[in-house]
Amino acid sequence: MLKLVGARIRVLRKEKGLSQEALGEKGGFHFTYIGQIERGEKNVSLINVAKIAKALDVDLIQLFAYVNEDIKVTEHETELNELMTLLRKANPQKIKLAKNIIKEILNNE
C-alpha cells in the first residue's frame, strides 16, 4: 500500500511539474521525506497525506485513486475538482458570482 500511494503521489507531482523539493516546500516537508514517501519507505500519517494533497492542489481521494481497481477518478469527479480548483483561487466576489450563475444554469434544466 505504501508503494502504491507513494507512486500515485509521484505521478501527481510530476503532472503538476513539481520537483520533490518544490512539493516539499509547498507542504512543509524536506525533499528527502517526499522521496521516501514516493518510494514507499515511510509510513506517512494521514495528517501528512492531507498536507501533501493540499500542496498538490488535489482532493485527498486522488492520492488513493488507482491504488485499488475499484477506486477510479471519473470524468465527472475530474471536472468537479477542476471547478473547485478555480473557485479556490478566486476572490469572494467572483465565488458569489459563480455560485449565482451555476444556480441559474441548474434551475433552468
WOVENLIN-V744092 format. One record per residue. N is the residue number from 1. PHI is phi in whole degrees, -180 to 180 (999 if undefined). Layout:
n=N phi=PHI
n=N phi=PHI
This chain:
n=1 phi=999
n=2 phi=-60
n=3 phi=-68
n=4 phi=-66
n=5 phi=-66
n=6 phi=-60
n=7 phi=-65
n=8 phi=-66
n=9 phi=-60
n=10 phi=-60
n=11 phi=-60
n=12 phi=-64
n=13 phi=-62
n=14 phi=-68
n=15 phi=-61
n=16 phi=-84
n=17 phi=73
n=18 phi=-102
n=19 phi=-82
n=20 phi=-61
n=21 phi=-65
n=22 phi=-65
n=23 phi=-64
n=24 phi=-59
n=25 phi=-63
n=26 phi=-65
n=27 phi=-95
n=28 phi=84
n=29 phi=-123
n=30 phi=-78
n=31 phi=-62
n=32 phi=-69
n=33 phi=-66
n=34 phi=-61
n=35 phi=-61
n=36 phi=-65
n=37 phi=-65
n=38 phi=-62
n=39 phi=-86
n=40 phi=76
n=41 phi=-91
n=42 phi=-116
n=43 phi=-88
n=44 phi=-75
n=45 phi=-74
n=46 phi=-63
n=47 phi=-62
n=48 phi=-71
n=49 phi=-62
n=50 phi=-64
n=51 phi=-64
n=52 phi=-66
n=53 phi=-59
n=54 phi=-64
n=55 phi=-64
n=56 phi=-84
n=57 phi=59
n=58 phi=-132
n=59 phi=-73
n=60 phi=-52
n=61 phi=-60
n=62 phi=-66
n=63 phi=-72
n=64 phi=-108
n=65 phi=-64
n=66 phi=72
n=67 phi=-71
n=68 phi=-126
n=69 phi=-57
n=70 phi=-77
n=71 phi=-102
n=72 phi=-128
n=73 phi=-90
n=74 phi=-76
n=75 phi=-61
n=76 phi=-60
n=77 phi=-65
n=78 phi=-63
n=79 phi=-63
n=80 phi=-63
n=81 phi=-64
n=82 phi=-65
n=83 phi=-62
n=84 phi=-63
n=85 phi=-62
n=86 phi=-63
n=87 phi=-66
n=88 phi=-63
n=89 phi=-88
n=90 phi=-86
n=91 phi=-80
n=92 phi=-56
n=93 phi=-65
n=94 phi=-70
n=95 phi=-64
n=96 phi=-63
n=97 phi=-62
n=98 phi=-61
n=99 phi=-61
n=100 phi=-64
n=101 phi=-65
n=102 phi=-63
n=103 phi=-58
n=104 phi=-61
n=105 phi=-63
n=106 phi=-73
n=107 phi=-73
n=108 phi=-90
n=109 phi=-86
